[in-house]
């Protein structure tokens, strides 16, 4: 690599770091519209502007006709052993956990879910609640679930400890771990350990396929994932330890937030957008709605038009559960993204 290229990248990273203001939390889970299957040009693709692409991996692993074996004894990610006697009314902490439950054919058992869930089972849960760092044990107990499945050690470890102290079954499956591990742990807590192993193996095979596609490619396109949430309602960019940031890197892209060294989802200035010079703009289905459609994306970040991606009108739309959450759909989303990145024409 020449010294001039190295210097240029250093300048870009410094510009991005100066332009990004980190926010502590993650974007709120949001509902998504009916998913489009990328076979030819369907209604969803037809509704997008010219140059935009709907990426949707249609081969998300699923299981059916399972016979759960309960009670199940599992180790929560906070180190505690938990006995799950009844999983008929699940209080779920997030869409990554709910997506696995759906894939196991148990979506109807999701009894309580966060408001604005991105999964069908989450949206259809009998009880909805506002779930954040300050959610109290009394509020969760009042939901009258039979098991709590949290999805974050940062947010749920202390809550889980208090729930157990009150006699409730509470398991935390941390969101920062690889998707296959998460799939196994959710399935084990529901008494379908073997099915979880099978699904996890399929997810891992898809992730490996995406990595192989990326390895065979001769370039690493610069990718910016925009979210309509995550910084007090302001538009944000996916950072280094976000699920989408990791997926972009696996699929062969260079994630803008990772290059800048920021975490989670962070606000990015219009100057930072220009400095980032993305080749591809990623947005999820419901975030596109929150932006107010394609015009709203350009309005949120006017300088996007000045980037290579903006000039080419290269915006790709993906399902939330295939991009934002490390879960059972991650492998399918990774393959779809890797193929699209590999097919990009050389600059």
C-alpha positions as CSV (number, residue, x, y, z in Angstrom):
1,X,0.0,0.0,0.0
2,X,1.5,3.4,-0.9
3,X,2.2,6.0,1.7
4,X,-0.3,8.4,0.0
5,X,-3.1,5.9,0.3
6,X,-2.2,5.3,3.9
7,X,-2.2,9.0,4.6
8,X,-5.6,9.5,2.9
9,X,-7.2,6.7,5.0
10,X,-5.8,8.2,8.1
11,X,-7.3,11.6,7.3
12,X,-10.7,10.0,6.6
13,X,-10.6,8.2,9.9
14,X,-9.7,11.3,11.8
15,X,-12.5,13.2,10.0
16,X,-15.0,10.5,10.8
17,X,-14.0,10.3,14.5
18,X,-14.3,14.1,14.8
19,X,-17.7,14.0,13.1
20,X,-19.3,11.2,14.9
21,X,-21.0,11.6,18.3
22,X,-21.4,8.3,20.0
23,X,-24.7,7.4,21.6
24,X,-24.9,4.8,24.4
25,X,-27.9,2.8,23.4
26,X,-29.1,0.7,20.4
27,X,-31.8,1.7,18.0
28,X,-35.3,0.8,19.1
29,X,-36.8,-2.3,17.5
30,X,-39.3,-1.3,14.8
31,X,-42.0,-3.0,12.9
32,X,-41.2,-4.0,9.3
33,X,-43.5,-4.3,6.3
34,X,-44.1,-7.6,4.5
35,X,-40.8,-8.9,3.2
36,X,-40.1,-9.0,-0.5
37,X,-38.6,-12.1,-2.1
38,X,-35.9,-11.0,-4.6
39,X,-37.1,-13.2,-7.5
40,X,-37.1,-11.0,-10.6
41,X,-38.7,-7.6,-10.0
42,X,-41.5,-7.8,-7.4
43,X,-43.8,-5.1,-6.0
44,X,-41.3,-4.1,-3.4
45,X,-38.5,-3.6,-5.9
46,X,-40.9,-1.8,-8.3
47,X,-41.7,0.7,-5.5
48,X,-38.0,1.7,-5.1
49,X,-36.3,4.3,-7.2
50,X,-34.1,3.4,-10.1
51,X,-30.7,2.1,-8.8
52,X,-32.1,1.0,-5.4
53,X,-32.1,-2.7,-4.6
54,X,-34.1,-4.8,-2.3
55,X,-31.9,-7.5,-0.7
56,X,-33.7,-10.2,1.1
57,X,-32.3,-13.7,1.7
58,X,-35.2,-16.0,1.3
59,X,-33.6,-19.1,2.9
60,X,-33.8,-18.4,6.6
61,X,-33.4,-21.8,8.4
62,X,-36.6,-23.0,10.2
63,X,-37.7,-26.1,12.1
64,X,-41.2,-27.6,12.5
65,X,-43.2,-30.1,14.5
66,X,-40.8,-30.0,17.5
67,X,-41.6,-31.8,20.8
68,X,-40.0,-29.7,23.6
69,X,-38.5,-31.5,26.6
70,X,-39.0,-29.5,29.8
71,X,-37.8,-28.9,32.4
72,X,-34.6,-27.7,30.8
73,X,-31.5,-26.6,32.8
74,X,-29.4,-24.0,31.0
75,X,-26.6,-21.6,31.9
76,X,-27.5,-18.0,31.4
77,X,-24.9,-15.7,30.0
78,X,-24.6,-14.0,33.4
79,X,-23.2,-17.3,34.7
80,X,-26.3,-18.6,36.6
81,X,-27.9,-22.0,36.1
82,X,-31.6,-21.7,35.4
83,X,-34.3,-24.3,35.3
84,X,-37.1,-23.6,32.7
85,X,-40.2,-25.5,33.6
86,X,-42.7,-23.8,31.3
87,X,-42.1,-21.8,28.1
88,X,-45.7,-21.3,27.1
89,X,-45.6,-17.6,27.9
90,X,-42.3,-16.1,26.9
91,X,-41.3,-12.6,27.9
92,X,-38.8,-11.7,25.2
93,X,-36.1,-9.0,25.5
94,X,-35.6,-8.4,21.8
95,X,-36.1,-9.3,18.1
96,X,-32.9,-11.4,17.9
97,X,-34.4,-13.8,20.5
98,X,-37.9,-13.7,19.0
99,X,-36.5,-14.5,15.5
100,X,-35.1,-17.7,16.9
101,X,-38.3,-18.6,18.6
102,X,-40.2,-18.0,15.3
103,X,-37.7,-20.2,13.4
104,X,-38.3,-23.0,15.9
105,X,-42.1,-22.8,15.2
106,X,-42.9,-21.4,18.6
107,X,-43.8,-17.8,17.7
108,X,-47.2,-18.2,19.3
109,X,-45.5,-18.7,22.7
110,X,-44.1,-15.1,22.6
111,X,-46.4,-13.6,25.2
112,X,-44.8,-10.2,25.8
113,X,-42.4,-8.3,23.5
114,X,-40.9,-4.8,23.3
115,X,-43.0,-2.1,21.6
116,X,-42.3,-1.6,17.9
117,X,-40.8,-5.1,17.5
118,X,-39.5,-6.0,14.0
119,X,-40.7,-9.6,14.1
120,X,-44.2,-10.9,13.4
121,X,-44.4,-12.8,16.7
122,X,-43.2,-9.7,18.6
123,X,-45.9,-7.5,17.0
124,X,-48.6,-10.1,17.6
125,X,-47.6,-10.8,21.2
126,X,-50.6,-10.3,23.6
127,X,-48.6,-7.9,25.8
128,X,-46.4,-5.1,24.6
129,X,-44.0,-3.1,26.9
130,X,-41.4,-0.4,26.7
131,X,-38.2,-2.1,27.4
132,X,-35.1,-0.1,28.3
133,X,-32.3,0.1,30.8
134,X,-34.7,1.3,33.5
135,X,-37.3,-1.5,33.2
136,X,-38.0,-2.7,36.7
137,X,-38.6,-6.2,38.0
138,X,-42.1,-5.4,39.1
139,X,-43.1,-4.4,35.6
140,X,-41.8,-7.6,34.1
141,X,-43.4,-9.7,36.8
142,X,-46.7,-8.0,36.1
143,X,-46.6,-9.4,32.6
144,X,-47.2,-12.8,34.1
145,X,-44.9,-14.7,31.8
146,X,-43.5,-18.2,32.5
147,X,-39.9,-17.4,31.4
148,X,-37.9,-14.3,30.7
149,X,-35.5,-14.5,27.8
150,X,-33.3,-11.3,27.9
151,X,-30.9,-10.4,25.1
152,X,-28.3,-8.1,26.7
153,X,-26.0,-8.6,29.6
154,X,-25.7,-4.8,29.8
155,X,-29.4,-4.2,30.2
156,X,-30.7,-7.4,31.6
157,X,-28.2,-9.1,33.9
158,X,-29.3,-7.2,37.0
159,X,-33.0,-7.5,36.0
160,X,-32.6,-11.3,35.6
161,X,-31.0,-11.6,39.0
162,X,-33.9,-9.8,40.6
163,X,-36.4,-11.9,38.7
164,X,-34.8,-15.1,39.9
165,X,-34.9,-13.7,43.4
166,X,-38.6,-13.4,43.0
167,X,-38.9,-17.0,41.9
168,X,-39.1,-16.4,38.1
169,X,-37.1,-18.3,35.5
170,X,-34.8,-15.7,33.8
171,X,-32.2,-16.5,31.1
172,X,-30.0,-13.9,29.4
173,X,-28.7,-14.6,25.9
174,X,-26.3,-11.8,25.2
175,X,-26.7,-9.9,21.9
176,X,-22.9,-9.5,21.3
177,X,-22.2,-13.2,20.7
178,X,-22.1,-14.9,17.3
179,X,-25.5,-15.8,15.8
180,X,-25.1,-19.6,15.9
181,X,-24.3,-19.5,19.6
182,X,-27.4,-17.4,20.2
183,X,-29.6,-19.8,18.3
184,X,-28.3,-22.8,20.3
185,X,-28.9,-21.1,23.6
186,X,-32.4,-19.9,22.9
187,X,-33.4,-23.4,21.6
188,X,-31.9,-25.0,24.7
189,X,-33.9,-22.8,27.0
190,X,-37.1,-23.8,25.2
191,X,-36.3,-27.6,25.5
192,X,-35.4,-28.2,21.9
193,X,-31.6,-28.4,22.1
194,X,-31.1,-30.7,19.1
195,X,-33.2,-28.5,16.8
196,X,-31.1,-25.5,17.9
197,X,-27.9,-27.3,17.0
198,X,-29.3,-28.1,13.6
199,X,-30.4,-24.5,12.9
200,X,-27.2,-23.1,14.3
201,X,-25.2,-25.4,11.9
202,X,-27.2,-24.0,8.9
203,X,-26.7,-20.4,10.0
204,X,-22.9,-21.1,10.4
205,X,-22.8,-22.7,6.9
206,X,-24.4,-19.6,5.4
207,X,-22.0,-17.3,7.2
208,X,-19.1,-19.4,5.9
209,X,-20.6,-19.1,2.4
210,X,-20.8,-15.4,2.7
211,X,-17.2,-15.2,3.9
212,X,-16.0,-17.3,1.0
213,X,-17.8,-15.1,-1.5
214,X,-16.1,-12.1,0.2
215,X,-12.7,-13.7,0.1
216,X,-13.0,-14.4,-3.6
217,X,-13.8,-10.8,-4.3
218,X,-11.0,-8.4,-5.4
219,X,-12.3,-5.3,-3.7
220,X,-13.9,-4.1,-0.4
221,X,-16.7,-1.6,-1.1
222,X,-17.2,1.1,1.5
223,X,-20.6,0.6,3.1
224,X,-22.6,2.9,5.3
225,X,-25.6,1.5,7.2
226,X,-28.0,4.3,8.1
227,X,-30.6,3.9,10.8
228,X,-33.4,6.3,11.6
229,X,-33.0,5.7,15.3
230,X,-30.4,5.3,17.9
231,X,-29.3,8.8,18.9
232,X,-32.3,10.4,20.6
233,X,-34.3,10.0,17.5
234,X,-31.6,11.4,15.2
235,X,-30.3,9.4,12.2
236,X,-27.3,7.2,13.0
237,X,-24.6,5.1,11.4
238,X,-23.8,1.5,12.5
239,X,-20.6,1.2,14.4
240,X,-18.0,-1.4,15.2
241,X,-19.8,-3.7,17.5
242,X,-23.3,-3.5,16.0
243,X,-24.7,-6.6,14.4
244,X,-24.9,-4.9,11.0
245,X,-21.3,-3.6,11.2
246,X,-20.0,-7.1,11.8
247,X,-22.2,-8.5,9.0
248,X,-21.0,-5.9,6.5
249,X,-17.3,-6.8,7.3
250,X,-18.1,-10.6,7.0
251,X,-19.8,-10.0,3.6
252,X,-16.8,-8.2,2.2
253,X,-17.6,-4.6,2.8
254,X,-15.7,-2.0,4.8
255,X,-18.1,-0.6,7.4
256,X,-17.8,3.1,7.8
257,X,-18.5,3.1,11.5
258,X,-15.9,0.3,12.1
259,X,-13.3,2.3,10.2
260,X,-14.0,5.3,12.4
261,X,-13.7,3.1,15.6
262,X,-17.1,4.0,17.0
263,X,-19.4,1.6,18.9
264,X,-23.1,0.8,18.6
265,X,-25.0,3.4,16.6
266,X,-23.7,6.9,16.4
267,X,-24.8,10.2,14.8
268,X,-22.8,11.3,11.8
269,X,-22.4,14.8,10.5
270,X,-23.0,15.7,6.9
271,X,-19.3,16.5,6.6
272,X,-18.5,13.0,8.0
273,X,-20.7,11.5,5.3
274,X,-18.7,13.2,2.6
275,X,-15.4,12.1,4.1
276,X,-16.7,8.5,4.4
277,X,-17.2,8.3,0.7
278,X,-19.4,5.2,0.8
279,X,-19.9,3.0,-2.3
280,X,-23.1,1.5,-0.9
281,X,-25.8,2.9,1.4
282,X,-27.7,0.3,3.5
283,X,-31.0,0.9,5.2
284,X,-33.6,-1.5,6.7
285,X,-37.1,-1.8,5.5
286,X,-38.8,-0.1,8.5
287,X,-36.0,2.5,8.8
288,X,-36.9,3.5,5.3
289,X,-40.4,4.1,6.4
290,X,-39.2,6.1,9.4
291,X,-37.1,8.2,7.1
292,X,-40.3,8.9,5.2
293,X,-39.4,6.9,2.1
294,X,-36.5,7.4,-0.3
295,X,-36.8,11.2,-0.3
296,X,-36.4,11.2,3.5
297,X,-33.1,9.4,3.3
298,X,-31.6,12.2,1.2
299,X,-33.2,14.8,3.5
300,X,-31.7,13.2,6.6
301,X,-28.2,13.3,5.1
302,X,-28.2,15.8,2.1
303,X,-24.5,15.3,1.5
304,X,-25.1,11.6,0.7
305,X,-25.7,12.8,-2.9
306,X,-22.1,13.9,-3.0
307,X,-20.7,10.4,-2.3
308,X,-20.1,7.6,-4.8
309,X,-23.1,5.7,-3.5
310,X,-25.3,8.8,-3.7
311,X,-24.1,9.7,-7.2
312,X,-24.9,6.2,-8.4
313,X,-28.2,6.2,-6.4
314,X,-26.9,2.9,-4.9
315,X,-29.1,2.3,-1.9
316,X,-29.9,-1.3,-0.7
317,X,-32.9,-2.1,1.5
318,X,-32.8,-5.2,3.8
319,X,-35.1,-6.8,6.3
320,X,-34.4,-5.6,9.9
321,X,-33.9,-9.1,11.2
322,X,-31.3,-9.9,8.5
323,X,-29.2,-6.8,9.1
324,X,-29.7,-5.3,12.5
325,X,-30.0,-8.4,14.7
326,X,-27.4,-11.2,15.0
327,X,-29.8,-14.1,14.9
328,X,-31.1,-17.0,12.8
329,X,-31.6,-14.8,9.7
330,X,-28.0,-13.4,9.8
331,X,-26.6,-16.1,7.6
332,X,-29.2,-15.6,4.9
333,X,-28.7,-11.8,5.0
334,X,-24.9,-12.2,4.9
335,X,-25.1,-14.3,1.7
336,X,-27.4,-11.9,0.0
337,X,-25.2,-8.9,0.9
338,X,-22.0,-10.7,0.0
339,X,-23.3,-11.6,-3.5
340,X,-24.5,-8.1,-4.1
341,X,-21.2,-6.6,-3.0
342,X,-19.2,-9.0,-5.1
343,X,-21.3,-8.1,-8.2
344,X,-20.5,-4.4,-7.9
345,X,-18.7,-3.1,-11.0
346,X,-15.1,-1.9,-10.4
347,X,-14.8,1.9,-9.9
